[in-house]
Amino acid sequence: MKPRIAITAGDPAGIGPEIAAKAADDWRVRAVCEPVIYDTTPPVAVPIGEVSPQAGRAAFEAIVRAVGDAKRGAVQAVATAPVNKAAFAAAGLGWKGHTDLLAHLCGVSDVAMMFHSPKLRVVLATVHVPLRDVPRLITRDLILTTLHIAAQELPYFGVTGTPRLAVAGLNPHAGEGGLMGHEEIEVIVPAIRDARHDGLNVTGPVPADTVFVRAVRGEFDCVLACYHDQGLTPIKLLAFGTAVNVTLGLPIVRTSPDHGTAFDIAGKGIADPGSMVESILLAAELAKRMEAAR
């Protein structure tokens, strides 16, 4: 039996409704699952391509419905079209986006954002925070917890054996022995030592200007990046439009495209649903693998 995949249509002022509909009609999607679109049309009309509290609230409510259905087994996974963080804020919602909202709805505290592509997987230690705050937020516990989450879930992505993880350095040259920063010595190295003691296969800290190249060449199954752009720049350069955002650590399967609401092209009918399609295909595959593992 094909899994039922919830597809939330995202911010109605963006390209979400368009790519959700296009992806749900794609023959590749229909071949592997039963797509179920969760509409995000608000009760009042919203301006296309603009931030509005009504759009943020409508997107939020669709996510709540889809997650609720996934938790009770009515759907086997959730694929979410993009939401707008400013619209969430305008609606008075306290979440910056999907990841923290999903953790709240599922009652878990330790989750991680991973971007998956055939050649590169990247998991983020910190996500939507100012760059100036990253050194303070990178802690020994955070690195260790994120490594454990990634190692636990990578087998569902076809990784066999003990996952090979790499940790990118925060500073240039991974700190160069303290010459360019002390976070590696004081935080990252001790976290890696703890992870190895727990049985994880972890390399690092590896300079960020080479670790992704080594991963693409097959040396690592996943790279832990210290901050948002450090991890997303290489994967979007390599696979933009086909990479998939996955929330690790949830009791449900959740995937999403690798892009945002694209207000600049909303309503024009020209949005590429490629990453949305890939998100649904991966959600269906993960749902089947997790069901088989139970």
N, C-alpha and C positions, 0 to 999 in steps of 0.2 A: 504494500500500500504506500502511495506517495505521501510524504509528510505535508502537512498544511503549514504554510509560511505566512505569518502576518507581515504585511507591508504597510508601515505607517507613511502617510503621504507628506510628512514634513511641514515646513512653514508654507501656508497657502499663498504667500506673496512671492515665493521663490520658485525654483524649478522643480521642487519636490513632487507636486501632484503630476506634473508632466512625465518625469522620469519613472515615477511609480507605475503609472498607467502603461507607458511604453514597455517597461520591464516585465510587468505582469502578462502582457500579450506576447512576449518573446517566445518563440517556439522552444528555445533551449530551457527556459524556465518551466514552461508547461510540460516538458518532457520529464522533469525530475520532481516536481512538486505541484501542490495545489495552492496557488497564490491567493491571498485574501487581503484586499486593500482596506485599510482603516482610514476613512475619509477625514480630512482636516478642514473642511469648509466651515468657516465660522458663521454664526447666525446673522451677522451683518457683513456687507461687502467690505473688503479691505483693498487698499491701493496696491496694485502689483508692483513689485520692485521696491517697496518701502517698508520700513520697520513699523509695526503696529502692535499694541498690546492684544488686540483681538486675535491676530494671527499667532502670536506667541502662545496664548491661552489655548487656541484650537489645536495647535501642534502638541502641546503638553497633554491635553486630554486624550488625544489619540494614542499617545505612548502609554498612558496609564491603562487604557482599555486593552491594548495589545499585550502589555506585560501581565496584566491580570489573567488574560486568556492563556498565555503561555504557562503561567504558574499552575493553573488548574488543568493543563493538558489539552485545552481546546485547539491550540496550535502548537507546533513542535519547535518553532523558532520565530524570531522577530528580526526583520530587516528594516532599518529605519532610513527614510529619506532625510535630507539635511534640515536641521532647525537653525534658527538665528538666535545667537546669544543675546543680542541687544533687544530682540522682541521678547525673549524670556524675561529679561530685566524690566522691560516696559510693562509687562503683565504682572509684575510684582512677585515673580517666581525666584526662589533663592538658589536655583541651580544654574551653573554656567553652561550646561549642555547635557547631552545624553549620558555621559559616563557617570557623573555624580548622581544624576537623577535615577538612573537604572540601579545603582548601588542602593540608594534609598528605598526604591520600590521593592527591591528584592531582599532588603534587610541584611545586607552584607557591608563590611567596612573595607575589606581588602580586595580591590579590583585593579586591573591594569589595562591600558589601551595598547593594543597591538595592531600594526599594519602588516598585512599579509600580501605577498605577491609570489609568483612561482620561483623567483630568484633571490628574494630578500624578505626577511621578516624582521621587524623592528618593534620592540616594546619600550614604552616610555616610563621613566621614573617619575618625572613631573610633567604636567600637561599644560593647562591654560593658566599660567602664572607669569608675571613679569620676569624678564631675564635677570633683573637685579636681585630677585628673591631666590633664584635657583640654588646658589651655594648654601644658603641657610636651610633650604628645604631638603637638600640631599643629605640624608642621614644614613647611618649604618643599618638601622632597622628597615628603612624604606628600600634600600638596595637589596637587602637580604629577602624581604618579603616579596618584592617584585620578581626576583630570580626564582623563588619557589613557585609563585603563581605560573610563570612562564614554563618552568620545567614540568609542572603537573599537567598542563593543558596541551603542550606541543605534540604529544602522541596522537591527539585527535586530528592534527594537521598532517598526518602521514609520516611524522618523524619516528624512526625506529631506533631502539636502543636508548641509552641515556642521552638526552638532548645536549648538544654542544652549544654552550652559551658564551657570549663575549660581552664584556662591559666596556663601553667607550669612556675614555677619560673626559673629565670636565674641562680641564685646561689644555692649552696647546702642548703637544708632545706628552700628554698625560702627566703634566706637571714637571717633567724633566727632573725627577728626583727632588722636588721642592723648589727648584729655581723659578718655576712659573706658577706656583700655587701649591697649597698644602692639602687640598681636599682629597687628592688621591691617597696620600700617605695616611692622613688622619681618619678618613671615612671609608673610601672605596676599597682599599686593600684589606682592611679588617673585615669588611662585609664579605668580600670574596673568600677570605680565609674561613669565615664562618660557613659560607655556602659549601665550600669544599669539604669541610668537616661534616656537613649534613649529607654528603654523598653526591652533590651536584658537580657536573663537569663545567667549570667556569674558567675562562681565560681573561686576563686583564689586570689592571686597566690598560686598554689598547688605545693609542692615539686615534682620535676621531677621524683624522684625515686618511687613515688606512684601514680601519676596522671594517668598514662597509665594503671596501674592495675585497678584502679577504673573505667576507661572508658570501659575496656574490660568486666568488671563485670556488665556493663549496667548503670552506674551512669551518664555518659555524652555521648552526641551524637558526640562530636568532641573536640579534644584537640588542643589548639594553642601552638605550641612549639616555643621557642625563636630562635633556630638556627637549621641548617640542620641536623646534626647527633643526636641532642637531640630528634628530632621527627622521623627520619627515622630508627634509630636503633631499637626501639621497634616494629614498624610496619613490618620491614623486618624480624625481628626475628619471628614474629607471622605469617606472610603471604607472605614471599618472593616467587616470582614466580606467585602469584595470585593477589597481590595488584595492584592498578591502580593509576597512576598520573593524576590528573585533574587540569586544569587551571581554577580557578574561576575568575569571573569578566569580562569575554569576552562576546561579543555579539554572539559568536558561541560556539558550543560544541567542546571541545578538550580534548582528553585522550591520555595516553601513558603508556607503560609498566613501571614496577618498577625497571628496570635495565638499564645498559649502552650498549655500542657497543660490548663489549666482544671480543676484538681483538684476544685474545688468542685462541679462538675456531672458529673464522671466517673462512669460506670456508670449514669446515670439515663436514657440514651437520648434526651436532649433537645438534644444538641449540634448546632449549625448547621454543615453541611458546605460552606456557600457559598464561603468563601475557599479551602478545599481543592479544590473543583471548579474555581474560577478558576485555581488553581495548576496543575492538570493541563492545563486548556485552554491556558494560556499555554505550558507546557512543550511540548505537542504542536506549537503554532504555531512556537515558537522552533526546535524540532528540525527542522521542515520548512524553515524559512528558512535555517538553517545548512547543511543538506544541499544546498539549492539553490545556496548560495554557494560550495560546494567545487568 
